Amino acid sequence: MSAKQSHEYDVLVIGSGLAGQSAALRLAESHRVALISKKTLSDSASSWAQGGIAAVLDPLDSIESHTDDTFTAGAGLCNPDATRYVVTHGKEAIEWLISKNVAFTPDGSTLGYHLTREGGHTHRRVIHVADATGAAVQKSLSDLVATHANIDVFENHIAIDLITSEKFGINPNRCVGAYVLDVGNDRVLTFAARSTILATGGAGKVYLYTTNPDIATGDGIAMAWRAGCRVANMEFIQFHPTCLFHPKAKSFLISEALRGEGGILRLADGTRFMPEHDSRAELAPRDIVARAIDFEMKRQGLECVFLDMSHQSASFLREHFPNIHARCMELGIDIETQPIPVVPAAHYTCGGIVTDLSARTDLAGLYAVGETASTGLHGANRLASNSLLECLVFAASATSDIKSSPPGAIMALPAWDESRVTDADEEVVIAHNWMELRRCMWDYVGIVRTTKRLERAAHRIELLKREIDEYYANFRVSNNLIELRNLVTTADLIVRSAQQRRESRGLHYSKDFPRTLPRALDTVLNSKR
């Protein structure tokens, strides 16, 4: 892109996954858009999604059934209005993707597309592209984004902080842009915009083991929090039950769809264990399956458990799960005859920035879409394959609101001030704090929690925050420092939320408070208090 230090756009979209790209494409019909990508257009959690997108497409299915399944998985905490809004707009979202050349897996049904079933769903409603739905969708949209005249893509750029008008004495307060680090050229750019959309994904990298890509560092949540927005339900971190356990495999997800197609979880001796934990067995919601695996691993001192698909034919496995089949074969695991070694890993951030049905945050001019937002859809546990659906539906609602609202002014913004900082002298501080934070979260704020563990985590995180804040105040920003700063903020929000919830519900399980309270309430944190 241009060597300019300052940029002006109608809309600034921070994040280039499905939420960001679909918002950019919808807006580009009438607005000039800047799309900020931490790595490249193909690097996002969306592109890693294997299973598919849940939507009511089969005439035998219904809006009520999908809504009920979402409520059940969400353990009573789903917002009824948000849930019905998303589910009702599901078919429309899929039709939009088809219009953008996404080639979903076909079959011979009247619908014309194969629908699979995943844990927590009572119907086959997950439309997919084999076992690499996210990558296929991302590729189709990226091709359109990269060539659109009204979209400027800034790859290898990471947002540092949002810019608000009150910093310049202008009220009512609103978001007027952001400071962004051009990583390749090591310089900070100023982006002024009438509207800003945060589509930065989740915070899986706050944990030692995760299925998320390296970019999932809670950037949008942390930036919005610092800008004065509320966040909600951060204690609900979904641990995917089945991440491939292999020393040469980094964060490789074994899709929920395998269990949807009859996959059986077994111990090392071949014993099936899920029926002892839940009547739905392998098709129970993710939180139940993850806790069951965690229980069995701790009870028997196991490194992993095994997912067995050997009952399915070789042709079925190769047709429906070609990528998983190929990756496992590369590692010497023949899923046609051998069970797959799996462990739980941090997978999805169900809480985030509080938004309404138009994806608006507490800060005027700022929207949040996708995993970075707390829309009320997921409640205490996300139903499988509702995440990509949420991205699409709320990207559409955000862009509709931007198009129908009077455009805000573009402010003349000052350049980034580096006059009081120097080059970092010890990068080892960042690496050490990064590992200490992730280990602390894994050990004390994992699948099963206690009051004492949370207290220990809070104490260590406070010490890390002070050290990181001091480092940030004295040295020039870098990609790693920005991410670490955001991670420690996100970790603090997770722990504070977990400490406030004195019950066990959905993804938050406390040994000290094992019961679920009669009334489901959101955990809402307000940075202005």
RAPE-V206808 format. One record per run of one state. SS is the DSSP state (H for helix, E for strand, C for the rest). FROM is the first residue (numbers start at 1). LEN is the number of residues. Records with the same first field share a line. If there is no record, write none. Layout:
# RAPE-V206808
SS: FROM-LEN  FROM-LEN
This chain:
# RAPE-V206808
C: 1-5  15-3  28-5  37-8  49-4  55-8  74-6  89-1  100-6  107-6  114-1  117-9  128-5  148-3  155-2  169-5  183-4  199-5  207-3  211-8  227-4  233-4  245-8  254-2  261-3  267-5  273-1  277-4  284-2  301-4  309-5  321-1  331-9  350-2  355-5  361-3  365-1  369-1  375-12  405-17  423-5  445-3  450-1  476-3  501-4  506-2  511-13  526-4
E: 6-9  33-4  53-2  106-1  113-1  115-2  126-2  151-4  157-8  174-9  187-12  210-1  231-2  237-8  253-1  264-3  272-1  305-4  340-10  352-3  360-1  364-1  366-3  373-2  422-1  448-2  475-1  505-1  508-3  524-2
H: 18-10  45-4  63-11  80-9  90-10  133-15  165-4  204-3  219-8  256-5  274-3  281-3  286-15  314-7  322-9  370-3  387-18  428-17  451-24  479-22
